[in-house]
Amino acid sequence: MKLSSYIDKKLVYVGIEAKNKYEVITKMVEMIAKADNISKNQKEQILTSILNREEEMSTVMGKGVAIPHAKVDNYDDIVLAIGILKDPIYCESALNIKEEIKVVFMIISGVAKTKIMLKLISTIMNLVSNSELLQFIKNESEKDNIVKKIKDSNIEVSENVIAEDVMEKNIEPILLTNTLHEVARKFILDNITGLPVVDENNQFIGEITERELIEYGMPKYASLMNDLAFLNIGEQTFELYFKNEHLITVKDLYRKNALAVDKNASVIEVCFLMITKGNTRVYVVENKKYIGMITRSDIIKKVLHI
């Protein structure tokens, strides 16, 4: 199904004036309620649901786009509205970074249509990567032209939820030549516990996790002991790590049997691997090249608690 099939001209709003995202959301819900009878009857519930969802986690996506959305009980419909602001506003993203907002895609969905909403969010995020189309939407003042441009773009909304829809695209991979110090620093800065390892051609070849760093720092005989209380930090424990953190590279420690799936693998397959293999993360590849990563928290945030 085409993205344009979900877009109604009467739900495209150009020149919205607002000082913050909460004002944008409130104005768009008001306008949607005037144009859509189902939404009119549940206007307050819709507004509360979207604002509550926004409080839990910002839907500011970067590149000037936000996608506020919510599942609404007893709402037997799915609505996609587009709002273009007269002047950009600035809002915090989920990463607590101030981002400019110029275009708002708002999705209201009944609980039974959650899968469609997830696919719409994924499709819109892909649209955001189309810089020419996004720039046109930001700058165009006629809603007819916006609707036509999206229709002419032939953007598909697929039926199945796949790995590419829920993966995190912003996790940069590690190279075999990176040192332990560089890996540890990235773990801290990115607040992450494992990273993909790629070769010079971005081919996915494995992963390195916090476990490998900690194991390297422990004495080799530690795994044979039941009680390590006799070891003191600064004497034997982590001595090897402290000496070699700038010398030892990922090549010496990374895991070669990390789980990876094709970008078109179903989310059910990803969940099955996580449960049966006990992995907290699965890497996503395209033609054997790394393109993203899915963690258990991604499944919670982007599928179960969308």
N, C-alpha and C positions, 0 to 999 in steps of 0.2 A: 504494500500500500504506500502511496506517495505521502510525503509530509504535507503537501498542499491540500490533501483531502481532509486534514484536521483543521485547516485554517479557514475561518469565516471572516469576510471583509469587515463585518460589523463589530468584530472583536479585535480589530487592529486599530490602535490609537496612536496618533502622531502629535507631537508637541506637548506632551504632558509636563506640567510645571510642578516640581517638588523639591524639597530641601533635603530629604533623606529617604532611605528605602522604605521605611514604615509608611511615610506619606504616599509614596508611589504605590505600594501594595494596597493601601486603603482606597486610593482613588481608582485603581484598576478594578478592585472588587466591586466598588460602587457602579462603575460603568458596565461591567459584565452583568451585574444584577439587573440593570435597566434593559439590556439587550437579550437576556436569556431568562425565560420564565422559571426554569428549574433552579437556576442560581438565585433568582429573586426571592424564592421562598425559603432559602437557607443562607441568605447573605451573611448574617451575623456568625453562623456556625462556620462558614467558609473562611471569613476573615480571621476568626479566632484560630482555626486550624492552621492557616498559613503563617500567621504571626508566631504561634507556638512552635511550629516547625523551624521557623527562622531563628528563634531564640536557641533552639537545640544546636543548630549548626547553620552557619551562613551558607546561602546558595549563590553567593557571588563567585563566578567562575573564571574571572579574568578576561582580558581583551574587550572590556567594556560591556560584559554580559552578566546578567543574573537570571536564575531560573527558580523563582519562588514557587513552591508547589505544596500540595497537601492531599491526603486521603480524607474523605468526608463520609461519615456514617450516613446511611439512608439516602445517599446521593447516587442516583442511577444514571450517570452520564460521565463523559470526560470532555473537558473544555480546554482548549489552548488559545490563549490571548497573547497578543504582542503589543508592547508599549514602547514607543520611542520618546525619550525625554527631550524637551526643548534645550535644556542645558544639562551636561553631565553632573552627576553627584559622586561623592566618594564614600565608599563603605568598606568595612573590614571583611576579608575573605575568611574561609575556614582556617587558613594558616595565619590569621591575625595580621594580614598585610593589607594596607590601604589600596583599594582598587577603584578605578574610575568606572562608573556605570552609565551607559547610554541607551542600552536596549534591555528590556525585561520580557522574558518569555514566562508567562504564568500558566501553570497547569493545575486544574482542579479535577479530581478523579473520585469516583466511587470506589469503595474498597474492592469490589469484584473486578475492577478494571486496573488494578495496580500494575499488572504486567505491561499493559499498554502505556501507562505513565512512565514506567522504567524505560521502555523502548523510545518514547518521545524524548525523554531527558538525554538519553544516549545519542539520539539523532541530532538534537540541537547542539550538543557538545561537538559533534562532528561538523555541523554547520559552522560553528565558531572557528574551526580550523580553515575554513574556506574564506580567506581574507578578503577576496574581491566581493563576494556575496555579502559578507558581514558589513563591509564598508558601505556598500550600496544601501543596506537597510538603515544604517546609522544616519546617513546623509539625506535619504529620500523624504520628501515632504508629502507625497501623495500615496495614500494607502493602496489604491488600485495598482500602482506600479510595484509596490512591495509584494503584494499578493502574486502578481504576474511574474515577477523575478524569481520568487520561490518556486512557483509552478514550473517555470521554464528550466529550473535547475534540476528537476527530476530526482529530488532526494527521496530515497526509499526509507520506509520504516519497516524493518524486518519483523517477522512474527516471533522469532525465538530470542530469548535473552542469552547472549554468548559472553565468552571471556572478555572480549574487547570492550563490551558495554560497561563492565564493572572494574576493569583493571586501573591501577594507578599508573599514569603515564609519566609522571615527573620524577620517578626514582632513577637517577643516573647509575649506570653500571660501573663496576670496578674492573680494572685491567689486571692482568697477571703481574705487571711490573709495579703496581701500587704497593707501598710498604704497609706494615702493620699499623704504624703511627697514622698514616693517611686513612686507613680503614676505620680505626677507632674514632678518629676525629669525625668522620662522616656518620658513624653510628650515633654519635652525640648530637651533632648539628641537625641531622635529619630525624632524630628520635625514632630510630629503626633498629631492628635486631638482626637483620640479614640482608645481604646485597647480592645481586646477580653478578656473575663474572663472565666477561666476554673476551674474545681475542681481538686482534687488530682490525678485523673485518666486522666487528659487532656480532659475530656468531656466538650464541649462548653456549657456554661450556661448563657451567656449574655455579656454585654459590659459596660465599663465605659468611659465617655467622659469628655471633658473640662467643659461641661455644669454642670455636677454633682458637680464638685469641686467648681465652681463659685457659684452655687445655695446654696451649703452648707455654704459658707462664708457670704452670704447675711443675714441680719436680717429676721426673719420669717415673719414679717409683710410687707416686702418690696414689695411683689407681689400685695398688696392691694393699693399701692401708685401710683399716677400719676407723681409725681415729687420727686426725691430723692436727690435733690441738697443740702438739709439740712444735709445730712449724710457726715461725714468726715472720710477719711481713717485713721485708727489707733484708732478711737473711737468705733463706733458700727460696721462699715463695716468691714467684714472679721475677727472680733474679735474672733468668735467661731473657725474659721479655724486656726488662729494663735495658739490658745490654744491647739487644738486637732489634728494637722496635723500628729503627730507621734503616735497618739492613735487610731483614727478612721480608720477602715479598709474598704476595697472594699466591703466586705459583707454587710455593712450598707447602701451603696449608689448605687450599680450597677443596671443597667437596665436588667430586665429579658426577655424582649420581642425584643431583637436584631434580625435583619434579618440574616439568615444563609441559605446557599444552599449547596447541595451535590457537590462534586468536578466534577461530570459529567454533571452538569447543563449547559445549553448552555449560551454563552455570551449574547445572545438576552434576555434570561430570567433574567439575572443579570441586564442588562440595563433597562428592563421593571420595575423591582422592584425599582431600583434607581429613575426612573422617577415618577412612580405612588405612591410610598411611601415617596418620598422626602428624602431618605437616601443618605448620601455621601459615605457610605461604606457598604459592604456586606461581611460577614464572610463565609469561606469555610470549610466544614467538610467532614470527611470520617468516616462512622460508628459512627456518633455523636461526633467524636473527632476533635478538631480544627487542621487545617493544613495550613491555610493561610487567607489572607484578600485581598479584591479588593476595591479600591477607585475609585472615578470618574476619578482622574488623571491617574490611571492605564489603564482605558478604552481609554483615550485620547492618552497616550504614547504608549500603546502596541497593540491597535487595529486601532484607527482612524489615528494616526500619526506614524505608524510603520516605 
